[in-house]
Amino acid sequence: MADRLDFRKLRYVVAVAQVHSLTAAARLLSITQPALTRCISEVEEELGFQIFVRLPRGVSLTEEGERFVNRARVLLADLEALSEDFQFGATAARKKLRIGGAPGTYLSLAANSLAQFVQESSNVDISTSMGLPREIFPRLETGELDLVLTTTFHLQHWPDLPVEILAPLQFAYMVKKGHPLENRKKITRDDIQEFPAILGATSDSLHLDMVELQGKQGLPPLHAPYVTDDFSLIFALLNQTDAYFPIITISASMNELSQQFTMIGKGKPSTEHHLCLAYAKTRAVSPLVRSFASIMKEKLDD
């Protein structure tokens, strides 16, 4: 079977699993959908089990299919790393830095560091991904990501991942200038119920330190009609509505945002947490990744 199940077919299977759609995967792979469907069927026939369950809209992985795709991702990542390490072919001269954000809103804190990294590094392609921790952290082990920008709070369920601490976190409720709550020192139960909240789409409100903090203060759950990781949209919603944004970020970012917005209840979370970089426990950290991590740490220390 090994001679028929080549790396091209593995890439096709992984692409379909990533986007949960044959149509979208065919578009990404620049092949026709019938050709991709035929390839997936051939792989399933060779394996002797179904990888995907066809749904009215898209596909989902079977239990065996999920195990197969996880192994395929590792193989493809190892092949890519081998190619980069030994520079097979002319196209291998470019290296890749793949960064995850969990939650995704923290990726904005890496913008200045990435800009400096690009200036100091040549022939590097950079890609970013965001998602819930349970979606992002496993991609470190499969080799799809080189590092993840996250917080120690979100790593509580992933204690084996190597971590590099960057900076302590602060919290606040962020509102527009002139907001009815602008002169308050803290948010009350009535405020929580009266005004709408904005939450990050990949912040997983069940695990937010802010939710834990509110519980200890006797505050009710947030009413969040707006859910997004796009800071441009968050800023627009803050400026055009009476919504508030519970933010947990580093001091430098908090101070910068304070010039445009009002921060209520600014302080440290009830349990101290830090912004950090997480790495795979089974894969060596490359010099390229070390270089970026060093730049980001220097930027945040400044």
Stockholm file with secondary structure:
# STOCKHOLM 1.0

chainA/1-302         MADRLDFRKLRYVVAVAQVHSLTAAARLLSITQPALTRCISEVEEELGFQIFVRLPRGVSLTEEGERFVNRARVLLADLEALSEDFQFGATAARKKLRIGGAPGTYLSLAANSLAQFVQESSNVDISTSMGLPREIFPRLETGELDLVLTTTFHLQHWPDLPVEILAPLQFAYMVKKGHPLENRKKITRDDIQEFPAILGATSDSLHLDMVELQGKQGLPPLHAPYVTDDFSLIFALLNQTDAYFPIITISASMNELSQQFTMIGKGKPSTEHHLCLAYAKTRAVSPLVRSFASIMKEKLDD
#=GR chainA/1-302 SS CTTTSCHHHHHHHHHHHHHTCHHHHHHHHTSCHHHHHHHHHHHHHHHTSCSEEECSSSEEECHHHHHHHHHHHHHHHHHHHHHHHHTCSGGGGSEEEEEEEESGGGGGGGHHHHHHHHHHCSSEEEEEEECCHHHHTHHHHTTSCSEEEEETTTTTTCTTSCEEEEEEEEEEEEEETTCTTTTCSSCCHHHHHHSCBEECTTSCGGGCHHHHHHHHTTCCCCCCSEECSCHHHHHHHHHHSSCBEEEEEEHHHHHHHTTTEEEEEEECCSSCCEEEEECCSSSCCCHHHHHHHHHHHHHHHC
#=GC SS_cons         CTTTSCHHHHHHHHHHHHHTCHHHHHHHHTSCHHHHHHHHHHHHHHHTSCSEEECSSSEEECHHHHHHHHHHHHHHHHHHHHHHHHTCSGGGGSEEEEEEEESGGGGGGGHHHHHHHHHHCSSEEEEEEECCHHHHTHHHHTTSCSEEEEETTTTTTCTTSCEEEEEEEEEEEEEETTCTTTTCSSCCHHHHHHSCBEECTTSCGGGCHHHHHHHHTTCCCCCCSEECSCHHHHHHHHHHSSCBEEEEEEHHHHHHHTTTEEEEEEECCSSCCEEEEECCSSSCCCHHHHHHHHHHHHHHHC
//
